[in-house]
Amino acid sequence: MKIIILGAGQVGSSIAAHLSRENNDVTVVDTNMEKLNEMQNQLDIRTVHGYASHPSVLIRAGANDADMVVALTNSDEVNMVACQVCYSLFHTPTKIARIREAEYATHPEMFEHEHVPIDFHISPEQMVTRHIYGMIEYAGAKQVMDFAGGKAQLVTIEVKAKGPLDGQQLREFHHVLPENVGARVAAIFRDDKSVFPEGETVLKAGDLVFVLAAKKHIKKIMESWYQGEKPAHKIIIAGGGNIGFNLARALERDHSVKIIEYNKERSRFIAEELNKALVIRGDCTSEEILQEENINQADIFCALTNDDQANLLAALLAKKLGAKKVMTLINRQSYAQLIDKETIDIAVSPQHITMGGILAHVRGDYTARVHSLRQGAAEAIEVEVKGDPASSKVVGKLVQNINLPLGCTIGGIVRNNKVIMAHRNLVIEHLDHLIMFVTDKRNINDLKRLFEVDASFL
């Protein structure tokens, strides 16, 4: 597939790396020559220096015969104009744009071909806000991922020493679940290495476990495993940008929320827009302010400013001063690798969350949802199955007889709005949605070929 990526920022460069490794013909456009040279030295891609929305630049990038354009510049307006140019001049089949401003994102009717022709628009702030909200709602969750329109969820947890999962053999996993609740361990990471989940596998303290279940059962499961943990009620948010503001608005009805914002005008705007949350104007890295706001009584402290260094410092300080759990936004990969889980409970990478949303559209019809995991090393994928036994390699087959690529497992199936755990003797049907875990991303192309449908199927 011939793909043009507009913008060589953190998300653009990550997407380019992923897509080039999946044997796509990738061209990246940016005004920063230094970034382009760095990417070209590291990746098998083409680069074009220039303004992303200019027709002459897009022609040099190969827009005349491109299959897809992915507009990821820092400007919503440039992204929209670039998609319009690709539609009007080059008839580019698929146009994806990152739209960050809520004023645009909340009006999806804009993004239709008779207005602004964007096939899929991605709002990083909305995606990150939903991601953090899910972790706050479920005590013990390090990550919460939606599948099949929210019908199923994959939750990441850490096995606690002497907890209900410590020493649990997977074939007896049903013994630690609430009555009449189905769930499945989709993947396990131990000491940063993948452990294939088999019946004989025994969970150990410190394991990172990915558990799949119907969304309606997740809360009951988490409450049974974390009975000693009270639901988070007192929450302090550092940073009143789009993410911090939207998170406070989502939480304020059922939680006690404080939000710390340094900018005078922004703090006034937030205070006027929020109903119950308390807005404090000040520096979130100030020990005096955190103590004045009783940080030692906070159930969760969220560092959500636009500055990675401020987020890290505020989170470390909050933990030192007694916050029960701290989470922080980290954009730079080099910072994420330095984080010690003993001091910062959860690090959230906006670029990996955004990347999952884009990859779902880039990879074609067979992929309905992608979640990037383990700093991009693994993925949870929702695959829509189409075809019949004659045209498909999977339809009509038992789960145990499907020749999955190495490192791929099927965790569950969503069929007719019901979530079914993927047992060995289950037969795959047309229009099933398979929820899969991929620990070896080198096999993504093999997975794609597995789900391809013969042209004879109409």
N, C-alpha and C positions, 0 to 999 in steps of 0.2 A: 504494500500500500504506500502511495506517495503522500506524505504528510508535511505540511508547513506549520511550524510553531513560531508564533509571533511573541517575542519576549524571552530573554535569556536570564531571567531572574531565577530564584531558587526553585519555584514550581516548574518553570519552563525548562530549566536544565535537567531537573529530575525526570520530567516526562520524556525529554529527548533521550536520556540515557536508557530508560525503560523501553521505549519504542525502537530504538536502534538495535538493542539486544534481541528484539523480537523480529528481526529481519525486515524492518520497514525502511523505506527510503525517506530519510528525515532531513529537512532543511530548517535552520533556525535563523530568524531575522531579529536584529537588535541594533540600536545606535551605539552600543558600547563595544568597540573593537577589541578591547582587552579581554572581555568576557568571551567573545566569539572565538578568539584565538585559543583561549584556554580550553573551551569546549571541543574545538576541532582537534586539538592535540590529544585529548582524552577519549573521544568518541568517533565512531565511523559515521560522520554526518557532514552535510554541506552547511556553510554559513553565508549569510548575505548581510552586509552593513547598510543600514538605512532606516527610514521611517516606515513603520509597519503598515500604515494605512495608505501609503503612496502607491498608485498603480504601477509606476515604473519599477519600484522596489519589489512589488509582488510578482511582476513579470520576470525579473531576474531570479526570484526564488522558485519559479516554475509553476505559478498559479494557473497557467493556461491548461495544464493537464493534471493538476493535483486532485487527489481523492478527498482530501480533508484539510481544513485550516483550523488551527487551535489558537485562539487569540488570548494571550496571557500577559499582556503588558500591564504596567501599573495604572493605566488610564482606562476606565470604563468606556469613555467616549471614543478613544482610539480603537479599542476592541470592537465596538459597535460599527464604527465607520469601516474598519477593515473587512468585517463580515459583509457589509453592504457592498463594498467594492468587489469582493470575491463573488458575490451573488450576481451583481449587475453586469460585470465585465467578463467574468470567467466561468460563470455557472458552476461554481464549485459545489459538488454534491452535498457535503456535510460541513457545517460551520458550527464550531463550539467557541464560546466566549466566557471568560471570567468576568462576572459583574459583581463588584464589591459593594457598591452604594445601595443601601436599602431602599432609597427612593426609586431606583430602577427595578430592583429585584422583586419588590412587592407588587409590581404591575406586569405580570407575565404576558398579558395581552399585547404588550409592546412588541414582543419577540415573535412576531408572525411575519410571513413572507411579504405581506402587503405593507408592513410597517418597517421593522428592523429584522431582516431575514437571518435569524439565529436559530439553528435547529435545537441546540441544547445550551442553556446558560448555567454556569456554576457560580454559586455564591459561597465563597470560603467562610465568611463570617457566620452565615446561617448554619453551615455544616459543622463548624467548630462549636458553635453554641449548643446545638443539639447533642453533640458528642459529650461535652462537659456536663450538660444537664443529666444525661443518662447515667453518668458515673456518680453524680450526687444523689440521684434517686435510689440507687442500689448500693447499700452498704457493702463494702468489700470488693466492689467491681473496679478493675483497672482499665477496662475498656468495654464499651457496649456497642454492638453493631446490629443494625436492622437489616432484615432480608424480607423479600416477598411483600413489599409495601408495609412492613412493620409487623407482619404476622408471626415471624420467627426472629429470634435474637441470639447472637453469639456473645457470650460474656467471658471476659478474661479475668481470672482470679489467681491469687497465689496461695498455695497450700500452706497452711499454718501448722507449726509443730503442735502435736497433740490435739489438733482440730479434727472434725468429723471426716476429712478427706485424707489425713495422714495415715499411710499404711493401707489404704483402700485398694483392693484388687478390682480392676475394671469389670471383670465378669460378674462381680457382686455389687456393681455401682448402684443398682436399683435400691440397695438397702439404705443408702444415705439420702434418698430422695423422699419428699413428702408422698403420702398415699395418693395413688391415681395420677401421678405426674410422671411424664416421660422426659428424659433428657439424655444426651450423649456427649461423651468427651471426644471432641473433634480433633484435638491436637494437644501435645504436651511439649514444653521446652524445659530442659534440665541443664543447668550450667551453660545456658546459651546455645545448647545443641538440641535438635529435634529428636524426640523419642516417639516411635511409631506406636499409636494406641491399639494394643491388642488385649485379648481377654486376660492374659497372664500378667500384663503390666501392672505394677504396684506404684501408686502415687506416693511421693515423698515430700517432706517439708521443704519449701523453697521452690517446688515445681511451679511453673507458670502453665495453667490449665485453661483451655478454651472449651467452654461448655455451651452446647446448642440445645435450645428448647423453644416451645411456643411462647410468644411474648406474654400471654396471660398467665404462664406458670413461673416466669423468671423471678418475680418478686417473692413468691412463696418459697422457691428454692433458696434464694439468697437469705431470706429471713431464717430459714431452718439451719443454714450453715453458719450464720453470724448472729446467733441469738444473743451473744454478749454485747454486741454493738448496737447502740441506739441509733435510730435514723438521724441523719444530719438535720439540724434545725437552725443553728446560728452560723451564718455564712458571711465572711468578709471578702469582698472583691476589690482587688487593686487594679485600677485602670477603668476609665469610663468611656473607652472607645466603643465601636459597634458591638464587639463581642461582650465586653463587660456590661454594657447597658442592656443589651438584649437578654443576657443571662439573668441580670437582676430583675428585669421585667417578668421573665418566665418563673422566677422563684419567689417573688415577693408575696404572692397570695398565701402560700403555705409555709413560708420560712421567714425567719428574722434575718433581714439582709442589710448589710452596710456596704457602701461602695466608696472607695477613696479615689479622688480625682484631683490632679494638680492644677489643671487649667481652670481659670476663674469662669470664663464664659461657658465652657463645657459642663462644669459642675452645676452651674445655674440651670442650664438646659435640662440636664438629667433630673435635677430636683423637681422641675416643673412637670416633667413627663411621667415620672414614677409616682405611684400612689402611696405605698407604704414604706418602701426602702429608705433608709437614712443615708444622705449624701454628705461625706466629709471632704472638705477641700484641704488638700495637703499632700505631702510627699509620702508615698507608700513604703519608702525605704527608711523612714524616720522611726527609730526605736521609741521615741517619745509618743508619737501619734499612735503607733500600734498598741502601746501599753495603755494609753488613754481610752482606746476603743475596746479594751479588755480582750486582747488577742488570746490570752490564756484560756478564755472561755469559748473560743470559736471551735466549732466542729470541723469546718473546712475553711482554708484560706486559699483563694484563687488569685494568682498573679497573672493578669491578663493585659498588661500594657504592650505597647509596640516596641519596647526596648528589652532585648533578651537579658542584658546585664542587670537592668533594674528588676526584671522578673526573678532572676536567680537570687539576687541579693535580698529582695523582699521575702521570697519564699524561705530562704535559709534563716533569715531573722525571725520570721513568724514561727518557724519550727522551734528555734532556740527559745523563744518567749512563751511557748506552751500550746500553740495551735495543735489540735489533735491530728489533722491531716492537711497537707499542703500539696497543691498542684500548680504547675506553671506552664505557660506557653513558651516553647523554644523553637525558633525558626532555623537557627544555624546548627547543622548536623554536628559540627565539632563540639558545640556546647552540650548537646544531648548525650554524647558519648562520655562526658565527664561527670554526669550526674550520678550521685550515690543514692541508691534507693532507701538507705537508712536515714537520709536527711530530707530528701524530697520524694514524696510518695508517688506522684504521677507527673510525668512530663508529656505534654501534648504537642504534637508536631502538626501545625496547620497545613504544611506542604504535603505531608503524607495523607492527611484526610482529604485534601483537595485532589491529590493525585488519584486516589481511588475512584472519586466521582468522575474524573475525566477518562480513566482507563476503561470504565464500563462502556462508554460511548465509542471509544476509539477501536476497541477490539472486535466490534461487529455485533451482529444480531444475536449470537449465541450467548453473550454475556449480559446479564441484567443488572448486576451489582458487583462492585469490587471494593474490598476494604484492604488497605495496605497495612501490614503488620510488621513488628520487629524491625523498625527503621527501614521498612521497604524490603526486607529479606524474605518475607513470606506474604501470602495473600489469602484472604477468605473471599470466595467467588460464588455468586449465584448464577447458575447456568440454566437457561430455558431449553428443554429438550423438544425437538420437533422431528417428525417423520414416522415411519412404520418399520416393521422388522426388515423389509426389503431395502429400504433407503437409508437406514440409520444403523450405526454400529452399537447403539445402546438400547434403543426402544425394543421392548419385548424380552430383554435379557434380565437374568437375576443380577443383583448387585455384585455377588461373589464372582460372577463370570465376566464382568466388564474388565477389559485389559487397561487399567489406569496407568498413566505414566508414573515413574518412580517419584515418591514424595507427595502423591495426591491421594486424598481420602474423601469419601462421600459421608458427610455427617448426617444430613437429613433431607427430606423431600417435602415440598409443599405441593399438595394435590387437591384441587377443588376447595381451596381456602383452608385446608387442614394440614397441620404440620405432623409428619410421620418420621419417626426415627429410622435411619437407613440400615435395616437388618439384612443379613446376607441373602435371605431367601425372598426379598422383596423384588417384584418385577417392575422395571422402568416403563412408564407409559408416555404417550404423546402429550406434550404441554406440561409435563412435570417440571417443577423448578428444583434443581439439585443444589444444595448448599455444600460447597466443597472447600477443602483446606489444601493449600499448595505450599509445601515447605521448600521445594526446590524449583525456583522460578525459571531455571533453564529449560524446563519441560513445558512451559506455557504453550508453545507452538504445537507440541504433540497433543496437548489437551484440546486445543482448538480443532485439530484435524479429527480427533475422536468424535467431536460433536457436529462435524459437518454433515449436511444432509445431501444425499444424491439428487442430482437435477431432475430425476424422474418423479420425485415427490412434489405434488402440486397442492 
